[in-house]
């Protein structure tokens, strides 16, 4: 995608697994991180105390939004007056919620931004979000003791999942140019179209793609194109809105916060609808019969039923030839919702764009007979022992099609 990348936002990042004495609690009053010598490649060897403006985060799989607050880190040489015996330390405020909530075994990521400020992110060590941050920043922190430091960032193209993760941390990857703006404005004018309209428009700009040839690649290409078009339009419309908030050199702060929250919420809600809309179009293009959001037992509505809700409601149709697909852009703990959907289908399929997911979570999903469906371009970040458990979208479509063909034959034999 034609977006900014990590190198445009960060100079480097360090990560480590927290020990008991590094957390806030009865067993520790130091409020410092050990092994700080490794951070010299990020923060240098300043002669005076360095106060680093910092945004502190505590994130977990159970949180829809991270706990966030502003403060500062202090980086200093505790032996400044002792020649040739430097001892650099990194001090964090004991009052910040991110560290008050931290426990031994949690992982802290310290990312130095291009403007000299930092992000200080704490995540449970065995969580999916810790695995995602470790993959995003390339720190491999769970494989090392002490600090794992990257003093330079790659200018690599980031996948859509990385953009969603960075959005939660207040880091927005924006289009590098406005090449698509006139085309979007010609179609929709200065407004946000519905998700269905925007998705159809995004697909129309990629007429050469053939879903039957590569459903995994096509789905990701459609999603990425819509994201590019959406953020291009969003930046254009937001610029005018934000400009109107300034009056006589001052900003309407309450209104600014309201607009910021509106932008954030629009991005989140649109992403889920976008994925559903593209899947509906993909299955239609592949002539794969399905029902979207049908009503089943207890008025529960699963995302997709294959071959259709008519077969599902037919008690004579074999249970083994029915397929249910839940769809969630990100899983967090909400993946358990699919367990109560479509009672006739004991093995659930769940498609998500979340990548990677922790080993503990994929093991739990497998125990609950949930089969993960992950677009193939997103398989690589998963650990080797997890990848054999993943099903691609092409594999899922083949399974659903085979069951669709087999079902009538089995029904005729009853």
ABEGO torsion letter per residue (X at the ends): XBBBBAAAABAEBBBBBBBAAABBEAABAAGBBBGAAAAAAAAEBBABBBBBBBBBBBBBAABABBBBBBBBBBBBBAAAABBGBBBBBBBBBAABAAAAABBBGBBBBBBBBAAGBBBBBBBBAABAAAAAAAAAAGAGAAABBEBBBBABBBABBBBAAAAAAAAAAGBBBBBABAAAAAAAAAAAEBBBBBAAAAAAAAAAABAABBAAABAAAAAAAAAAAAAAAAAAAAAAAAAAAAAAABBGGBBBAAAAAAAAAAAAAAAAAAAAAAAAAAAAAAAAAAGBBBBBGBBBBGGBBBABBOABAAAAABAABBAAABBBBBBBABAEAAAAAAAABGAABABBBBBBABOBBBAAAAAAAAAAGBBBBBBAAAAAABBAAAAAABBBAAAAAAAAAAAAAAAAAAAAAX
